[in-house]
């Protein structure tokens, strides 16, 4: 008997949960589009109006907090100028260490670049020696130009100007 009453209460509780889930599904089926559009409208209103109001309200607190921190900082270092001098010298030492590290890394990088360039030049010279070609630079020696008075940037010469044909009333020849 005790088992039957426990089973009945479990069935009743399970039936209530099933009824609640069915109600939620039915509500979403009937009002889903309304809920979606309402959510979109609420998001737009929040983004346009409420977010700006909250931001301006908390901006006052942020500026108060910033001023308070600056006042505490000034009071702390105003009371003890040696502490301020020690902090300033520590900052300068840190900056100096960083600068020295950067300079050292820059020198190492320059040395690597020079080494890489020298290797590349050695490789090119080795390839030239293997191929049997002597290093000949363009423009060395006497090079004869085909047209000594030709300058390509000056425009076409007199003989190569394009002239469109005359337009006539009759196509393909004369009318006559």
C-alpha positions in Angstrom: 0.0 0.0 0.0 2.8 2.4 0.8 4.3 1.6 -2.5 1.1 2.3 -4.3 0.7 5.7 -2.7 4.4 6.6 -3.6 3.8 5.5 -7.2 0.6 7.5 -7.4 2.3 10.7 -6.2 5.2 10.1 -8.7 2.6 9.7 -11.5 0.8 12.8 -10.4 4.1 14.8 -10.3 5.1 13.4 -13.6 1.7 14.3 -15.1 2.1 17.9 -13.8 5.5 18.2 -15.4 4.2 16.8 -18.7 1.2 19.2 -18.6 3.6 22.1 -18.0 5.8 21.1 -20.9 2.8 20.7 -23.2 1.5 24.2 -22.1 4.9 25.7 -22.9 5.0 24.1 -26.3 1.5 25.2 -27.1 2.2 28.7 -26.0 5.3 28.9 -28.2 3.4 27.4 -31.1 0.6 30.1 -30.7 2.7 33.1 -29.8 6.3 32.3 -31.1 6.4 35.0 -33.8 5.0 37.6 -31.3 7.8 36.6 -28.9 10.5 36.8 -31.5 9.4 40.3 -32.8 9.0 41.5 -29.2 12.5 40.3 -28.4 13.9 42.1 -31.4 12.1 45.3 -30.5 13.2 45.1 -26.8 16.8 44.6 -28.0 16.6 47.6 -30.3 15.1 49.8 -27.5 17.8 48.6 -25.1 20.6 49.2 -27.5 19.4 52.7 -28.6 18.2 54.2 -25.3 18.7 52.2 -22.2 22.3 51.3 -22.8 23.2 55.0 -23.3 21.4 56.0 -20.1 23.2 53.3 -18.1 26.5 54.3 -19.6 26.1 57.9 -18.7 24.9 57.0 -15.2 28.0 54.9 -14.6 30.3 57.4 -16.3 29.8 59.7 -13.3 30.9 57.0 -10.9 33.9 56.1 -13.1 35.0 59.8 -13.2 34.6 60.0 -9.4 36.6 56.8 -8.9 39.3 58.1 -11.2 39.5 61.5 -9.5 39.6 59.8 -6.1 42.5 57.4 -7.2 44.4 60.4 -8.6 44.0 62.3 -5.3 45.2 59.4 -3.3 48.2 59.0 -5.6 49.1 62.7 -5.4 48.7 62.7 -1.6 50.9 59.6 -1.2 53.7 61.0 -3.3 53.3 64.5 -1.9 53.9 63.3 1.6 57.0 61.3 0.6 59.0 62.9 -2.3 61.7 60.3 -1.9 59.2 57.6 -2.8 58.2 59.5 -5.9 61.9 59.9 -6.9 62.5 56.2 -6.3 59.6 55.3 -8.5 60.6 57.6 -11.2 64.2 56.3 -11.2 62.9 52.7 -11.3 60.8 53.6 -14.3 63.8 55.2 -16.0 66.0 52.1 -15.3 63.3 49.8 -16.7 63.1 51.9 -19.8 66.9 51.9 -20.2 67.0 48.1 -19.8 64.3 47.7 -22.5 66.2 50.1 -24.8 69.5 48.2 -24.3 67.7 44.9 -25.0 66.2 46.4 -28.1 69.5 47.7 -29.3 71.2 44.3 -28.8 68.4 42.5 -30.7 68.7 45.1 -33.5 72.5 44.5 -33.8 72.0 40.7 -33.8 69.3 41.1 -36.5 71.6 43.3 -38.6 74.4 40.8 -38.3 72.1 38.0 -39.4 70.9 40.0 -42.4 74.5 40.7 -43.5 75.4 37.1 -43.0 72.4 36.0 -45.1 73.2 38.5 -47.8 76.8 37.3 -47.9 75.7 33.7 -48.2 73.3 34.6 -51.0 76.1 36.5 -52.8 78.5 33.5 -52.4 75.8 31.1 -53.8 75.3 33.3 -56.8 79.0 33.5 -57.5 79.4 29.8 -57.1 76.5 29.2 -59.5 78.0 31.6 -62.1 81.4 29.8 -61.8 79.8 26.4 -62.2 77.8 27.5 -65.3 81.0 28.9 -66.9 79.5 32.3 -67.5 81.5 35.3 -66.5 79.6 38.0 -64.7 78.4 40.3 -67.4 76.3 43.3 -66.3 73.8 44.8 -68.7 74.8 48.1 -70.1 78.5 47.3 -70.0 80.5 47.6 -73.1 79.3 48.9 -76.4 75.7 48.2 -77.2 74.4 49.4 -80.5 70.9 50.8 -80.6 68.8 50.0 -83.6 67.3 53.4 -83.6 69.5 56.0 -81.9 66.9 58.7 -82.1 64.1 56.5 -80.7 62.7 57.4 -77.3 59.8 55.3 -76.3 58.4 57.8 -73.8 58.4 60.6 -76.4 55.5 59.1 -78.4 55.4 57.3 -81.7 57.6 58.4 -84.6 56.3 60.0 -87.7 55.8 56.8 -89.7 53.7 54.9 -87.2 50.8 57.3 -86.5 47.4 55.7 -86.6 44.8 57.5 -88.7 41.3 56.2 -88.8 39.7 55.7 -92.2 37.4 58.4 -93.7 33.7 57.8 -93.0 31.6 57.5 -96.1 27.9 57.1 -96.7 28.5 53.8 -98.5 30.1 51.0 -96.5 33.0 49.1 -98.0 34.0 51.5 -100.7 32.9 54.3 -102.9 29.5 55.1 -104.1 30.4 55.8 -107.5 
